[in-house]
Amino acid sequence: MANTDEATTLGYEQARDELIEVVRRLEAGGTTLEESLALWERGEELAKVCRRWLEGARARLDAALSQGGDEPAGTAD
């Protein structure tokens, strides 16, 4: 399994795709307890990477909207 430093350098799509594969392998079963735990830990790391990317995207969007001074479409009464 990759270390945490490597996981933080992953792009969103790469982390998401690997997370999908981890979940698929866990759901398929047939792994030892140790392998399942390692997969679970990797999945947790990947989920954190995805969450950071999404939070960063949300912050950028919020900043862009606040700089424009306009409310997002559909929110004005």
KEVOFI-182726 format. One record per residue: x, y, z negated of N, C-alpha, C in turn; residue number from 0. Coordinates in steps of 0.05 Angstrom, whole numbers. Layout:
<node n_east="X" n_north="Y" n_up="Z" ca_east="X" ca_north="Y" ca_up="Z" c_east="X" c_north="Y" c_up="Z" num="NUM"/>
...
***
This chain:
<node n_east="16" n_north="-24" n_up="0" ca_east="0" ca_north="0" ca_up="0" c_east="17" c_north="25" c_up="0" num="0"/>
<node n_east="7" n_north="46" n_up="11" ca_east="22" ca_north="71" ca_up="13" c_east="22" c_north="86" c_up="-14" num="1"/>
<node n_east="42" n_north="102" n_up="-18" ca_east="43" ca_north="117" ca_up="-43" c_east="26" c_north="142" c_up="-41" num="2"/>
<node n_east="22" n_north="156" n_up="-63" ca_east="5" ca_north="180" ca_up="-64" c_east="16" c_north="202" c_up="-46" num="3"/>
<node n_east="42" n_north="206" n_up="-45" ca_east="53" ca_north="227" ca_up="-28" c_east="46" c_north="222" c_up="1" num="4"/>
<node n_east="48" n_north="197" n_up="10" ca_east="40" ca_north="191" ca_up="38" c_east="11" c_north="197" c_up="43" num="5"/>
<node n_east="-6" n_north="190" n_up="24" ca_east="-35" ca_north="193" ca_up="27" c_east="-42" c_north="223" c_up="30" num="6"/>
<node n_east="-27" n_north="240" n_up="16" ca_east="-34" ca_north="269" ca_up="18" c_east="-27" c_north="281" c_up="44" num="7"/>
<node n_east="-10" n_north="268" n_up="60" ca_east="-2" ca_north="279" ca_up="86" c_east="-21" c_north="269" c_up="108" num="8"/>
<node n_east="-39" n_north="252" n_up="102" ca_east="-58" ca_north="241" ca_up="122" c_east="-77" c_north="263" c_up="131" num="9"/>
<node n_east="-84" n_north="263" n_up="156" ca_east="-106" ca_north="280" ca_up="166" c_east="-132" c_north="268" c_up="157" num="10"/>
<node n_east="-153" n_north="284" n_up="159" ca_east="-180" ca_north="275" ca_up="150" c_east="-189" c_north="250" c_up="166" num="11"/>
<node n_east="-187" n_north="251" n_up="192" ca_east="-197" ca_north="229" ca_up="208" c_east="-181" c_north="204" c_up="203" num="12"/>
<node n_east="-155" n_north="206" n_up="199" ca_east="-139" ca_north="183" ca_up="194" c_east="-146" c_north="170" c_up="167" num="13"/>
<node n_east="-149" n_north="187" n_up="147" ca_east="-157" ca_north="177" ca_up="120" c_east="-185" c_north="165" c_up="121" num="14"/>
<node n_east="-203" n_north="178" n_up="135" ca_east="-230" ca_north="167" ca_up="137" c_east="-231" c_north="140" c_up="151" num="15"/>
<node n_east="-216" n_north="138" n_up="173" ca_east="-216" ca_north="112" ca_up="187" c_east="-204" c_north="90" c_up="170" num="16"/>
<node n_east="-182" n_north="96" n_up="156" ca_east="-170" ca_north="76" ca_up="139" c_east="-189" c_north="69" c_up="116" num="17"/>
<node n_east="-203" n_north="88" n_up="105" ca_east="-222" ca_north="83" ca_up="84" c_east="-244" c_north="64" c_up="94" num="18"/>
<node n_east="-254" n_north="69" n_up="118" ca_east="-274" ca_north="51" ca_up="129" c_east="-264" c_north="23" c_up="131" num="19"/>
<node n_east="-239" n_north="20" n_up="139" ca_east="-227" ca_north="-7" ca_up="141" c_east="-224" c_north="-20" c_up="113" num="20"/>
<node n_east="-216" n_north="-4" n_up="93" ca_east="-214" ca_north="-15" ca_up="66" c_east="-241" c_north="-25" c_up="56" num="21"/>
<node n_east="-262" n_north="-9" n_up="60" ca_east="-289" ca_north="-17" ca_up="52" c_east="-297" c_north="-42" c_up="67" num="22"/>
<node n_east="-292" n_north="-43" n_up="92" ca_east="-299" ca_north="-67" ca_up="108" c_east="-286" c_north="-92" c_up="97" num="23"/>
<node n_east="-260" n_north="-90" n_up="90" ca_east="-246" ca_north="-113" ca_up="79" c_east="-256" c_north="-121" c_up="52" num="24"/>
<node n_east="-263" n_north="-101" n_up="36" ca_east="-274" ca_north="-108" ca_up="9" c_east="-301" c_north="-121" c_up="12" num="25"/>
<node n_east="-318" n_north="-111" n_up="29" ca_east="-345" ca_north="-123" ca_up="33" c_east="-343" c_north="-151" c_up="45" num="26"/>
<node n_east="-323" n_north="-156" n_up="62" ca_east="-321" ca_north="-182" ca_up="74" c_east="-313" c_north="-203" c_up="54" num="27"/>
<node n_east="-300" n_north="-195" n_up="33" ca_east="-291" ca_north="-215" ca_up="12" c_east="-268" c_north="-231" c_up="22" num="28"/>
<node n_east="-263" n_north="-253" n_up="8" ca_east="-242" ca_north="-271" ca_up="16" c_east="-214" c_north="-262" c_up="8" num="29"/>
<node n_east="-213" n_north="-242" n_up="-9" ca_east="-186" ca_north="-232" ca_up="-19" c_east="-183" c_north="-240" c_up="-48" num="30"/>
<node n_east="-159" n_north="-242" n_up="-56" ca_east="-154" ca_north="-248" ca_up="-84" c_east="-161" c_north="-224" c_up="-102" num="31"/>
<node n_east="-162" n_north="-229" n_up="-127" ca_east="-168" ca_north="-207" ca_up="-146" c_east="-147" c_north="-185" c_up="-143" num="32"/>
<node n_east="-122" n_north="-193" n_up="-142" ca_east="-100" ca_north="-173" ca_up="-140" c_east="-103" c_north="-157" c_up="-114" num="33"/>
<node n_east="-109" n_north="-171" n_up="-92" ca_east="-112" ca_north="-157" ca_up="-66" c_east="-136" c_north="-138" c_up="-67" num="34"/>
<node n_east="-158" n_north="-147" n_up="-79" ca_east="-182" ca_north="-130" ca_up="-81" c_east="-176" c_north="-105" c_up="-98" num="35"/>
<node n_east="-161" n_north="-108" n_up="-120" ca_east="-154" ca_north="-85" ca_up="-136" c_east="-137" c_north="-66" c_up="-121" num="36"/>
<node n_east="-118" n_north="-76" n_up="-106" ca_east="-100" ca_north="-59" ca_up="-90" c_east="-116" c_north="-44" c_up="-68" num="37"/>
<node n_east="-135" n_north="-58" n_up="-56" ca_east="-152" ca_north="-45" ca_up="-36" c_east="-170" c_north="-23" c_up="-49" num="38"/>
<node n_east="-181" n_north="-30" n_up="-72" ca_east="-197" ca_north="-10" ca_up="-86" c_east="-181" c_north="15" c_up="-93" num="39"/>
<node n_east="-157" n_north="11" n_up="-103" ca_east="-140" ca_north="34" ca_up="-110" c_east="-133" c_north="51" c_up="-85" num="40"/>
<node n_east="-128" n_north="37" n_up="-63" ca_east="-122" ca_north="51" ca_up="-38" c_east="-147" c_north="67" c_up="-29" num="41"/>
<node n_east="-170" n_north="54" n_up="-31" ca_east="-195" ca_north="68" ca_up="-24" c_east="-199" c_north="93" c_up="-41" num="42"/>
<node n_east="-193" n_north="92" n_up="-66" ca_east="-196" ca_north="115" ca_up="-84" c_east="-177" c_north="138" c_up="-75" num="43"/>
<node n_east="-152" n_north="130" n_up="-68" ca_east="-133" ca_north="151" ca_up="-58" c_east="-144" c_north="163" c_up="-32" num="44"/>
<node n_east="-153" n_north="147" n_up="-14" ca_east="-163" ca_north="157" ca_up="12" c_east="-188" c_north="174" c_up="8" num="45"/>
<node n_east="-206" n_north="167" n_up="-10" ca_east="-229" ca_north="183" ca_up="-15" c_east="-221" c_north="210" c_up="-26" num="46"/>
<node n_east="-201" n_north="211" n_up="-43" ca_east="-191" ca_north="237" ca_up="-53" c_east="-180" c_north="254" c_up="-31" num="47"/>
<node n_east="-165" n_north="242" n_up="-13" ca_east="-154" ca_north="257" ca_up="10" c_east="-177" c_north="269" c_up="27" num="48"/>
<node n_east="-197" n_north="252" n_up="33" ca_east="-220" ca_north="262" ca_up="48" c_east="-234" c_north="285" c_up="33" num="49"/>
<node n_east="-238" n_north="282" n_up="7" ca_east="-252" ca_north="302" ca_up="-9" c_east="-236" c_north="328" c_up="-8" num="50"/>
<node n_east="-209" n_north="327" n_up="-10" ca_east="-193" ca_north="352" ca_up="-9" c_east="-196" c_north="365" c_up="18" num="51"/>
<node n_east="-196" n_north="350" n_up="40" ca_east="-199" ca_north="361" ca_up="66" c_east="-226" c_north="375" c_up="69" num="52"/>
<node n_east="-247" n_north="362" n_up="59" ca_east="-274" ca_north="373" ca_up="62" c_east="-277" c_north="398" c_up="44" num="53"/>
<node n_east="-266" n_north="397" n_up="20" ca_east="-267" ca_north="421" ca_up="3" c_east="-252" c_north="444" c_up="15" num="54"/>
<node n_east="-229" n_north="438" n_up="28" ca_east="-214" ca_north="459" ca_up="41" c_east="-229" c_north="471" c_up="65" num="55"/>
<node n_east="-242" n_north="454" n_up="80" ca_east="-258" ca_north="463" ca_up="102" c_east="-281" c_north="481" c_up="92" num="56"/>
<node n_east="-294" n_north="473" n_up="70" ca_east="-316" ca_north="489" ca_up="59" c_east="-306" c_north="516" c_up="50" num="57"/>
<node n_east="-282" n_north="516" n_up="37" ca_east="-271" ca_north="542" ca_up="28" c_east="-265" c_north="560" c_up="51" num="58"/>
<node n_east="-254" n_north="549" n_up="73" ca_east="-248" ca_north="565" ca_up="96" c_east="-273" c_north="576" c_up="109" num="59"/>
<node n_east="-294" n_north="560" n_up="110" ca_east="-319" ca_north="569" ca_up="121" c_east="-331" c_north="591" c_up="104" num="60"/>
<node n_east="-331" n_north="586" n_up="78" ca_east="-342" ca_north="607" ca_up="60" c_east="-327" c_north="633" c_up="62" num="61"/>
<node n_east="-300" n_north="631" n_up="64" ca_east="-284" ca_north="655" ca_up="67" c_east="-290" c_north="670" c_up="93" num="62"/>
<node n_east="-293" n_north="655" n_up="115" ca_east="-299" ca_north="667" ca_up="141" c_east="-327" c_north="680" c_up="140" num="63"/>
<node n_east="-346" n_north="667" n_up="127" ca_east="-372" ca_north="679" ca_up="125" c_east="-373" c_north="704" c_up="108" num="64"/>
<node n_east="-357" n_north="704" n_up="86" ca_east="-357" ca_north="728" ca_up="69" c_east="-342" c_north="751" c_up="82" num="65"/>
<node n_east="-323" n_north="746" n_up="99" ca_east="-308" ca_north="767" ca_up="113" c_east="-326" c_north="780" c_up="134" num="66"/>
<node n_east="-343" n_north="764" n_up="146" ca_east="-362" ca_north="774" ca_up="166" c_east="-383" c_north="792" c_up="154" num="67"/>
<node n_east="-388" n_north="789" n_up="128" ca_east="-408" ca_north="806" ca_up="115" c_east="-436" c_north="799" c_up="121" num="68"/>
<node n_east="-441" n_north="779" n_up="139" ca_east="-468" ca_north="770" ca_up="146" c_east="-474" c_north="745" c_up="131" num="69"/>
<node n_east="-500" n_north="741" n_up="126" ca_east="-509" ca_north="716" ca_up="114" c_east="-510" c_north="696" c_up="136" num="70"/>
<node n_east="-506" n_north="670" n_up="129" ca_east="-509" ca_north="649" ca_up="149" c_east="-536" c_north="649" c_up="162" num="71"/>
<node n_east="-538" n_north="641" n_up="187" ca_east="-563" ca_north="641" ca_up="201" c_east="-584" c_north="625" c_up="186" num="72"/>
<node n_east="-608" n_north="635" n_up="185" ca_east="-630" ca_north="621" ca_up="173" c_east="-633" c_north="626" c_up="143" num="73"/>
<node n_east="-616" n_north="643" n_up="131" ca_east="-618" ca_north="648" ca_up="102" c_east="-631" c_north="675" c_up="96" num="74"/>
<node n_east="-633" n_north="692" n_up="116" ca_east="-645" ca_north="719" ca_up="112" c_east="-675" c_north="716" c_up="112" num="75"/>
<node n_east="-688" n_north="732" n_up="94" ca_east="-717" ca_north="731" ca_up="93" c_east="-729" c_north="752" c_up="111" num="76"/>
***
